[in-house]
Amino acid sequence: RGFLINWDLAKLLTIQGPRQTTRMGTWQFMSAHLIKNSFAVHAVEDDLESNLYVVLWMALKSRESYMSVIDRMQFILQIFNADPLVGTGGSAK
């Protein structure tokens, strides 16, 4: 069993291109392609990359690692935090 949510974000399959000019979602977990190209069409590959970032985030935050705390935080900042020059997206993506 499950519940379908966010019907306001749905679109017909026959519509080509982005449904809206701005992107929805948490950009820390958005694919690099969608962050870099504001008019790119959202594809399955973007969802797969987003899933990778969620798993990476959870692993870095909740599991022990060979990395020091400082190295781990720097890695998280590079991937997930805002690039000061661009304002969105990690510069390491």
C-alpha positions, 0 to 999 in steps of 0.5 A, a space after each residue: 500500500 502507498 499514497 500518491 502525493 504531489 499531484 500538483 507537480 504531475 504533467 502529461 507524458 505528451 508535454 515536451 520540455 520542463 513543466 516550469 521554468 524554475 526547478 523544484 526540489 532540493 538542489 543538494 540532491 539534484 543531478 548536476 545536469 539539471 543544476 547546470 542546464 536550467 532548460 534540460 528535460 528531467 530524465 530517469 538518469 537524473 533521478 538515479 543520480 539524485 538517489 546516489 546523492 541521497 545514499 551518499 549523504 546518509 552514508 556520510 552522516 550515519 556510518 563510520 568511515 576511515 575519513 577524519 571528521 574534518 575530511 568528511 565535512 570538507 567532502 560534504 561541503 564540496 558536494 552538497 553545499 552552495 558554490 559561493 560564485 554560482 549560488 547553487 549546487 556543489 562545485 564538485 558535482 
